[in-house]
Amino acid sequence: MMQRRDFITLLGGAAAVWPLSARAQQPAMPVVGFLDARSQDAIRERLRAFRQGLKDKGYVEGENVTITYRFANNQIDQLPALAADLVRHGAAVIATAGDDVALAAKAATTTIPLVFIASQDPVKLGLVTSMARLGANVTGINFFTGELVAKRLEILRELVPGAARVAVLVNRSSAPSAETTLRDAEAAARAMQLQIQVFDAGTRQEIEAVFASFARERPDALFVASDTFLTTRRVQLVNLAARHAIPTAFPNRESAEIGGLMSYGASISDAWRQSGTYVGQVLKGTKPADLPVVQSSKFELVINVGTARMLGLTVPDKLLAFADEVIE
């Protein structure tokens, strides 16, 4: 009897051990490295769109793919080290958002596939050799924020028809993006007979100083450039614009949703979803060189009528009809 009980116990033990052994032999989940200059909280909604793109290709975080995140928390100088860390961790593919971020990742590896989200021309940035012939390991999404500068300035002028002097806020530490914005803004301003004055801010304190100077400079409106850092400071920018009663144009809808006068630009959430889709295709075996850079074709105009009312502005009917979203 004792021998039979021991035999059953042994069988039970073997049954318990076998699944563990089988699991140990299962292939490990692929790792997606994700690199961003901001904090996780600052891009929470955008990350949701990225994960949706992955899901569209059959990958769910924690189930059949692992995402290793690295956030620079606005310390741009940390990006090269964070990119190198993802390379060391053996990421199967690295996804990035932001022009500087993509350049840091590209410098860190020539072999690991890289899927970027860039606001400027990726050819001019040096990320790819052309939009169709990409090179070995890099592809991504270009969402045209920089190229829409003239249209955004034109809409701001329609909202503030009496404007003659417009302040343009850039972050010169993000050199390629700032230079492109200024070049396009200056050309558009000349065509509209607007005078522009350039202001530079790369820290929270510098943003405060810029708005303090508006008491002397008295610009009629403010144009905020597309920039990763300035996007993270949208709450500060919207609050200061309200305090100084200055009509402000932003490149991203999140700023208009929290009280900015208007935004016009490519759909950021759509670009992030497309990035997740591309990462999924790479995980399935598609080479980056076979995935041409996607140029966003979905653009959004968001107008905050409540803010316009507070500023004493009347939104033209044609803009209301053109807007993708009107916030009361």
N, C-alpha and C positions, 0 to 999 in steps of 0.2 A: 504493500500500500504506500509505504514511504517512497519507494522508488518511483511509482507512478506519479505521485504528487510532485516529486522533484523534476520528473520529465516534463510535466505540464508547465511547471514554473519556468523551466528552461525554454520551452517553446514560446511562452508568453514574453520572456525576456528577449528572445530572438525577434519576435514580431514587433516589439517596441523599438528595437535597435534598427531594424531593416529600413523603415522610412527615413530615419535620420541619415543613414548611410546613402540612401538614394537621393535625398535632398542635397547632400554634400556634393554629389556628382552632377547636379543640375548646373548649367552654365550661369555665370553671374549676370545680373542685369546690366545692360549698357549704361554708361555714365555720360550724361550731358553736363558739360561745364557751362555755367552761366555767369557772365562778367558784366558788371554795371558800375558806373561812377557814383550812383546815388545810394540811398538806403533802401532796404526792402519795403518799408512803409511807404516811401515816396512813389513806388511804382507797383503797388499791390494790384491795382485794377489791370494794369498792362500785363503783368505776369499771368493773370487769369486768362487773358486773351492768348498769350503765348502757349499756355498749357492746353487751351482749347484747340489750337492748331496742331499740337502734338497728338491730342486725342483723335482729331480728324484722321490721322494716319495710323491710329491703332495703339498709341502709346499713352499709358496713364502713369503718372508719377507714383512711385511706391508699389506699383503692381508689376510692371514689366520694364520700367526705366527709372533710373536714379538721376536726380538733378542736384549737382553740387554748385552751390551759389557762392559767389565772391562779390562783396559790395565795398566800394572804396569810401562810402560815406562822404562824398564831395572832396576827398583828398586825391586829386588827380595824379599826384606824383606816386601814389601807391599802385597805380594800374599795372605797370610792368611787372612788379613783384607778384601781384595777384594773378596775372596771366600766366606767369611762370609756374605758380603753384598749381593751377589747373592742369598744366602740361605734365607736371610731376605726378599728379593724381591719376594720370592715364585716362583722361576724358576721351570718349569716342568721337565727340564733336564739341566745339565750343561755340556758344551763341553770345552775341554782344549787342548792346544798344548804345548808340552814341558814336560820333565820329572819332574822338580821341580814344575811346575804348577799343574800337575796331583796329585802329592803328597799333595799339599796345599788344593786342592779341596776335596780329599778323607778324609783329616783330618777335613774338615768343615762340612761334612754330611755323615750319614750312611743310609739315606733314599732316598734322591733325586737321580735319575739315573745320572750316570756320564759316559760320553764317552770321552776317552782320545786319544791323539796322542803321542806316546812315541818312542824315538829313541833307547832306551836300552830295555833289556829283562824285561817285566813288572812283571814277577814273582820275579826276583832278586831285582827289585825296591820295591817290596812289594805292588804293586797295585792290583794284583790278586793272588790267591793261585795256579792256573794252567791256561794254555791257554784255556782249555775246560771247567773246573769247576771254575767259576769265583767268586762266592760269591754273596752277595745280590744286590748291586747297581752299580757295576763297570764293564765296558767293553771298548773296543776301538781298536785302530790300532797301530801295531808295525811295523815301517818302516825300521828296520834293519840297520840304519846308522852305529851304533857302530860295528855290526858284520861284516861290509865290510871293516874294517880298513886294514887288510892284503892285500886284493885285490887292494885297492886304493894305498897303498904303492908300491905294485908290478908294477902297471901301471906308477907311478911316476918314478920308477927306469928305466923302459923301455924308458920313454921320456928323461931321463937324465942318459944315460948309464955310464957316468963317475963319478956319485955321489958316495961318500964314507961316507959323514957325512950329516945327515938329521936333521934339527931342527923340533921339534914337539911342536906346540902351543896348549895349553889347558887352560881351565878356572877352576882352582881348587876350586873355590867357588861353582861350580856345581859338587860336590864330586863324586856321583855314575858314571856320564858320563865320567869324567876325568880319574877316576881309571880304568874303562873298556878300554878306548882308550889307555892308557899307557900300560896296560897289553898286549893287542893285538898287539900294535905297537912294543913293545920290543921283543915279541916272533917272529914276522914277520921279524924284523930287524936282529935278530940273524940268522934266516934261510937264509937271503939274504946277510949275512956278511956286514951289514950296521952298522955304528955307529950312534946312535941317541942322541940328547941333548934336554932336556925338558925345555920349557919356559912357564911361567904362566902369563896370563893377564886377568884381570876382569874389566878393565876400559879403556877408550880411551887413557889416558895418559900412562898406562902400556903397551899398544900395541905399542905406539911410542917408549917407552924405549926399548922394545924387539928388534925392528928393528934397533934402534941405536946401540945396542950391536952386531948386525950382522957384523958391520965393524971390530970388534975385533975377533968374533968367526968364521967368514967366513964359514958358512954352505953351502953345495952345493945345497940344496933344502929345501923347507919348507912344512911341512904337517900340515894342520889346522884341529883340531879335530871338531867333530860334537858337537855343543854347541849353545844354544839359543842366548846367548849374542854375541858370535863370528859371528853368522849368521847376526845379526843386524849391525855388523861393517864391512860387506863385502866390501863396497866401500872404506873405510879406508885401509883395508887389501890389496885389489887389487892395490890401488894407491901406497902404500908403497912397495909392492912386485915389481911393475914396476920401482919405483925410485931406489930400491936397486938391480934391475936386478936379482932377485932370483926366480927360477921356483917354483911354488906353487900348491899344490893339495888341492882342497876343497871338502867338502861333498855334496854341493848343486849346482845345475846347474846355479842358478842366478849369482853366483860368476864368473863362466866361461863366461857367457853371457856378463858381463861388463868388461872383460879383464883378468880374472884369466887364468892360463895356462890350467888347466883341472879340471873336477869334476867327481866323480863317486859315485853313491849312489842310493837309492830307489827314485822313482818318488814322490816328495813331493806333487805336485798338485793332484796326484792320491790318496795319503793317505788322504789328506784333503777332497777330494770328497767322499771317502769312509766313513769318519767321519760324514759328512753331511747326508749320506744315513742311517747310524746307528741311528743318532739323529731322523731322520724322522720315522724310524721303532719304536723307543721308544715312540714317540708322538702318533703313531697309536695303542699303547698298548702292544708292545712286551716288556717283562722284560729283563733287561740287562743280567741277569743270563742265558737267553736263546740265547744270541748272543755271540758266541765264539770270542776271540780276532782274528782279521784279521791280517795276516802277509803279508806285501807287497811282491809281486812277480815281480813287474815291476822295473827293474834297468836301470839306464841311465849313459852312458859315454859321456861326452861333452868335446871336445878338441878345444881350441882356437888356430888355426894355425897361425893367425896373431901375437899372443903373442909369440908363439914358434919361429917364424921367428925373432922377435925383440930380443929374448934371444939367437939367434944363434943355435937353436935346429932344428933337422930334425925329423919330426914325422914318425915313422916306418909305412910302408904300412899296416901291419897287424892291427895296432891300428886304422888307418884311416878306414879300412874296418869294424872293430869291433864297432866303435863309433856310437852312436845314432844320434849325431849332431856334425858337423864340422863347426866351425865358422871361416870365412876368415877375 
